[in-house]
Amino acid sequence: MKNYDIVIIGGGPAGLAAAVSAYDNGVKSILILERDECLGGILNQCIHNGFGLTRFKESMTGPEYAYKFIEEVQKRGIEVSLNTTVLSLTKDKVVTAINSQEGVTLIKAKAVILAMGCRERSRGALNVAGARVAGIYSAGTAQKYVNVKGYLPGKDVVILGSGDIGLIMARRMTLEGAKVHAVCEIMPHSSGLKRNIVQCLNDFDIPLYLSHTITRIDGDKRVTGVEISAVDSDKKPIKGSEKYIKCDTVLFSVGLIPENELSKEAGIRLSPKTKGAEVYQNRETDVSGIFACGNVLQVHDLVDFVSEESELAGKSASEYVLNGEAEKNAINCIAGANLSYVLPQRIDKNAGGSVTLFFRTSGVFKNCKITVQDGQKTLLEIKKRVAVPGEMERVNLTEDKIKSIVGELTVGLEEGV
């Protein structure tokens, strides 16, 4: 059995930032486990620009952003194991991994950081009628074909879902010569960033059909067309609203799910809302010494925020290794009216310092007020002109306010104030 102070599962943007932060905070015995043949994760296929605007104040591509952190990992001599798949993780922080060079390896860690990212929901999760014909892809798979392998998946495209990957692929397919006939979104609002709707759809005259979904996919050996329909408030297709679009390719961009099989195996409590681990403000899970960060914890809008969160997890893991487990005084943090979730789900009052709360709204709200309450006592009120699910919101609680909390913390939103 090998021994390390910190083992990081995942060598994407979250794992890289966590490793650099842990090293800089005093822990040198670190191992990054990455199942791909190179570091960088999903960023390697994101060749569009727009990364790093918040963190580095410049626009760069995904691979350029990743390389900034890969260089820092290499400068510090942090050990990396590529082409390595993690098979299991225990509560005792024993990792079982496998690769072609060493076979099956047991690794004992003092702390573990989960940074496995997320995966796309598939057509199977949607129960769309039609045959299993060629020409149906997740947006991320299509992105890899185009940007990494140099293949064009199709020439006449319909996209279901207005997540950021779907919006970006609408533009990418257009630039490669394909015709994107429509982007359909079952919700009455887009789940992508406003800037992506403008730059990827509006700038290319690609229609966005809100409150619409694909109700049938036609084709024998390959997709020949789709039927789309408007949906009512219960997301049920409205009879008589059908519209037929001839196409040879359908891309699904219908949400992301954190990769949490290892988290479940380790007995970590998962949030029914985010599908990721429930954590304290230092990103420690309810299993002592196991931390989570990045898209395995919550799906972020920007990779800049992934890096920020992962640096916090790396610092916290190093403090755990150097100082041991600290006694906690935990309070629950609950998503109130009009919010889909709030993170962290628990706050340790003994930790000290301020805490940033992250959350998403459950719909589009205008002229609204965000409130943070301790029972009936209001700790914080922030007015916003508009709040949408596609953009993560955050509020900061000072140390004094946290120390004053006596019950459960509830974050909510009121409209029309």
Residue pairs with C-beta under 8 A, 6 or more apart in sequence:
1 94
1 106
1 107
1 108
2 31
2 105
2 106
2 107
2 108
3 29
3 107
3 108
3 109
4 29
4 30
4 31
4 79
4 107
4 108
4 109
4 110
5 27
5 28
5 29
5 30
5 109
5 110
5 111
5 321
6 19
6 22
6 27
6 29
6 30
6 31
6 109
6 110
6 111
6 112
6 113
6 317
6 318
6 321
7 30
7 31
7 33
7 93
7 95
7 107
7 109
7 111
7 112
7 113
8 15
8 18
8 19
8 22
8 30
8 31
8 32
8 33
8 112
8 113
8 115
9 15
9 33
9 86
9 89
9 95
9 112
9 113
9 114
9 115
9 116
9 262
10 32
10 33
10 34
10 41
10 114
10 115
10 116
10 117
10 294
10 296
11 32
11 33
11 34
11 36
11 39
11 40
11 41
11 80
11 82
11 115
12 34
12 39
12 40
12 41
12 42
12 43
12 66
12 115
12 117
12 294
13 40
13 41
13 43
13 65
13 66
13 69
13 294
13 303
13 306
13 307
13 310
14 41
14 115
14 117
14 293
14 294
14 295
14 296
14 306
14 307
14 309
14 310
14 313
15 32
15 34
15 41
15 113
15 115
15 294
15 310
16 32
16 39
16 40
16 66
16 69
16 70
16 72
16 73
16 310
17 69
17 293
17 306
17 307
17 310
17 311
17 314
18 113
18 115
18 291
18 293
18 310
18 311
18 313
18 314
18 317
19 30
19 32
19 73
19 78
19 314
20 69
20 72
20 73
20 76
20 78
20 311
20 314
21 310
21 311
21 312
21 313
21 314
21 315
21 318
22 30
22 113
22 314
22 315
22 317
22 318
23 30
23 76
23 78
23 314
23 318
24 76
25 314
25 315
25 318
25 319
26 318
26 322
27 317
27 318
27 321
27 322
30 78
30 79
31 79
31 80
31 81
31 107
31 109
32 39
32 73
32 78
32 79
32 80
32 81
33 81
33 84
33 86
33 95
33 97
34 41
34 80
34 81
34 82
34 83
34 84
35 83
35 84
35 85
35 86
36 82
36 83
37 82
37 83
38 44
38 82
39 66
39 70
39 73
39 80
39 82
40 62
40 63
40 66
40 67
40 70
41 66
41 117
42 62
42 117
42 140
43 51
43 62
43 63
43 65
43 66
43 303
44 62
44 63
44 66
44 148
45 62
45 140
45 143
45 144
45 147
45 148
46 61
46 62
46 63
46 143
46 147
46 168
47 61
47 62
47 63
47 147
48 61
48 62
48 168
48 171
48 172
49 59
49 60
49 61
50 59
50 195
51 59
51 60
51 61
51 62
51 64
51 65
51 302
51 303
51 304
52 58
52 59
52 60
52 64
52 65
52 68
52 303
52 304
53 59
53 302
53 304
54 302
54 304
54 305
55 304
55 307
55 308
56 65
56 68
62 303
65 303
69 307
73 80
81 97
81 99
82 99
83 99
83 100
84 97
84 98
84 99
85 97
85 98
85 99
86 95
86 96
86 97
86 262
87 96
87 97
87 98
87 104
88 95
88 96
88 262
88 265
89 95
89 96
89 112
89 262
89 263
89 265
89 266
89 290
90 265
90 266
91 266
91 267
91 287
91 290
92 108
93 108
93 109
93 110
93 111
93 112
93 289
93 290
94 106
94 107
94 108
94 109
95 106
95 107
95 108
95 109
95 112
96 104
96 105
96 106
96 107
97 104
97 105
97 107
98 104
98 105
99 105
109 289
110 289
110 320
110 321
111 289
111 290
111 291
111 317
111 318
111 320
111 321
112 289
112 290
112 291
112 317
113 290
113 291
113 292
113 293
113 310
113 313
113 314
113 317
114 262
114 263
114 277
114 285
114 290
114 291
114 292
114 293
114 296
114 297
115 292
115 293
115 294
115 296
115 310
115 313
116 258
116 259
116 260
116 262
116 296
117 258
117 259
117 294
117 295
117 296
118 256
118 257
118 258
118 259
118 295
118 296
118 299
119 256
119 257
119 259
120 138
120 139
120 140
120 141
120 165
120 252
120 253
120 254
120 255
120 256
120 257
121 138
121 252
121 254
121 255
121 256
121 257
122 138
122 252
123 136
123 252
125 254
126 160
126 252
126 254
128 160
128 214
128 215
128 216
128 217
129 215
129 216
129 217
130 216
130 217
130 218
130 219
131 217
131 219
131 220
133 217
133 219
133 220
133 221
133 222
133 223
134 219
134 221
134 222
134 223
135 153
135 154
135 219
135 222
135 223
135 248
135 249
135 250
136 217
136 223
136 249
136 250
136 252
137 145
137 153
137 249
137 250
137 251
137 252
138 251
138 252
138 253
139 159
139 161
139 163
139 165
139 166
139 168
139 169
139 251
139 252
139 253
140 165
142 153
142 169
142 173
142 249
142 251
143 165
143 168
143 169
143 172
145 151
145 152
145 153
146 152
146 153
146 169
146 172
146 173
146 176
147 172
152 173
152 176
152 177
152 178
153 173
153 249
153 251
154 173
154 178
154 223
154 247
154 248
154 249
155 177
155 178
155 179
155 248
155 249
156 178
156 179
156 181
156 246
156 247
156 248
156 249
157 170
157 173
157 178
157 179
157 180
157 181
157 247
157 248
157 249
157 250
157 251
158 180
158 181
158 182
158 183
158 184
158 214
158 226
158 228
158 245
158 247
158 249
158 250
158 251
159 166
159 169
159 170
159 180
159 182
159 183
159 184
159 250
159 251
159 252
159 253
160 166
160 183
160 184
160 213
160 214
160 250
160 251
160 252
160 253
160 254
161 183
161 184
161 185
161 186
161 191
161 252
161 253
161 254
161 255
162 183
162 185
162 190
162 191
162 192
162 197
162 208
162 253
163 191
163 192
163 253
163 254
163 255
163 256
164 191
164 192
164 193
164 196
164 301
164 390
165 253
166 183
166 192
166 251
166 252
166 253
167 183
167 190
167 192
167 193
167 196
167 197
167 200
167 201
167 253
168 196
168 200
169 251
169 253
170 180
170 183
170 200
170 201
170 204
170 206
171 199
171 200
171 201
171 203
171 204
171 206
173 180
173 251
174 180
174 204
174 206
178 249
180 204
180 206
181 207
181 245
181 247
182 206
182 207
182 208
182 209
182 228
182 245
183 201
183 206
183 207
183 208
183 209
184 209
184 212
184 213
184 214
184 228
185 191
185 208
185 209
185 210
185 211
185 212
186 211
186 212
186 213
186 231
186 235
187 210
187 211
187 389
188 210
188 211
188 363
188 364
189 210
189 363
189 364
189 388
189 389
189 390
190 197
190 208
190 210
190 390
191 255
191 389
191 390
192 390
193 301
193 390
193 391
194 388
194 390
194 391
197 208
200 206
201 207
201 208
209 228
209 230
211 230
211 231
212 228
212 229
212 230
212 231
213 228
213 229
213 231
213 235
213 237
214 226
214 227
214 228
214 250
215 227
215 228
215 229
215 237
215 242
216 226
216 227
217 223
217 226
217 250
218 224
218 225
218 226
218 227
219 225
222 248
223 247
223 248
223 249
223 250
224 246
224 247
224 248
225 244
225 245
225 246
225 247
226 244
226 245
226 247
226 250
227 242
227 243
227 244
227 245
228 242
228 243
228 244
228 245
229 237
229 238
229 241
229 242
229 243
230 237
230 238
230 241
231 237
231 238
232 238
256 295
256 299
257 275
258 274
258 275
258 276
258 295
258 296
258 297
258 298
258 299
259 296
260 268
260 270
260 275
260 276
260 277
260 296
263 270
263 276
263 277
263 285
263 292
263 296
264 270
266 287
266 290
267 287
268 277
268 278
268 285
268 286
268 287
268 290
268 292
269 277
269 278
269 285
269 286
270 276
270 277
270 278
271 277
271 278
271 341
271 343
271 345
273 335
273 340
273 341
274 297
274 298
274 299
274 341
274 343
276 292
276 296
276 297
276 298
277 285
277 286
277 292
277 296
277 297
278 285
278 286
278 344
278 345
278 346
279 285
279 291
279 292
279 297
279 343
279 344
279 345
279 346
280 328
280 330
280 344
280 346
280 347
280 348
280 351
281 344
281 347
281 348
281 351
281 355
281 356
282 291
282 312
282 313
282 316
282 319
282 348
282 351
283 291
283 292
283 293
283 297
283 309
283 312
283 313
283 316
283 344
284 290
284 291
284 316
284 320
285 291
285 292
288 325
289 317
289 320
289 325
291 313
291 316
291 317
291 320
292 313
293 306
293 309
293 310
293 312
293 313
293 314
294 300
294 306
294 309
294 310
295 306
297 309
297 343
298 341
298 343
298 358
298 392
300 306
300 309
300 392
301 390
301 391
301 392
305 392
326 348
326 350
326 351
327 350
328 348
328 350
328 351
329 348
329 349
329 350
330 346
330 347
330 348
330 349
331 346
331 347
331 349
331 405
331 407
331 408
331 409
332 345
332 346
332 408
332 409
333 342
333 343
333 344
333 345
333 346
333 347
333 357
333 408
333 409
333 410
333 411
334 342
334 408
334 409
334 410
334 411
335 341
335 342
335 359
335 410
335 411
335 412
336 371
336 373
336 410
336 411
336 412
336 413
337 412
337 413
337 414
338 361
338 362
338 363
338 365
338 368
338 412
338 413
338 414
338 415
339 359
339 360
339 361
339 362
339 411
339 412
339 413
340 359
340 360
340 361
340 362
340 389
341 359
341 360
342 357
342 358
342 359
342 411
343 357
343 358
343 359
344 355
344 357
347 355
347 402
347 405
347 409
349 402
349 403
349 405
352 399
353 399
354 396
354 397
354 398
354 399
354 402
355 396
355 397
355 402
356 394
356 395
356 396
356 397
357 372
357 394
357 395
357 396
357 397
357 411
358 392
358 393
358 394
359 392
359 393
359 394
359 411
360 389
360 391
360 392
360 393
361 387
361 388
361 389
361 393
361 413
362 389
363 389
364 386
364 387
364 388
364 389
365 384
365 386
365 387
365 388
365 413
365 415
366 385
366 386
366 415
366 416
367 383
367 385
367 386
367 415
367 416
367 417
368 383
368 384
368 386
368 387
368 413
368 414
368 415
368 416
368 417
369 381
369 382
369 383
369 384
369 413
369 414
369 417
370 380
370 381
370 382
370 383
370 384
370 387
370 393
370 395
370 411
370 412
370 413
371 378
371 380
371 381
371 411
371 412
371 413
371 414
372 378
372 379
372 380
372 381
372 395
372 397
372 409
372 410
372 411
373 379
373 409
373 410
373 411
373 412
374 404
374 405
374 406
374 407
374 408
374 409
374 410
375 406
375 407
375 408
379 397
379 401
379 404
379 405
379 409
380 395
380 397
380 401
382 395
383 417
384 393
387 393
387 413
395 411
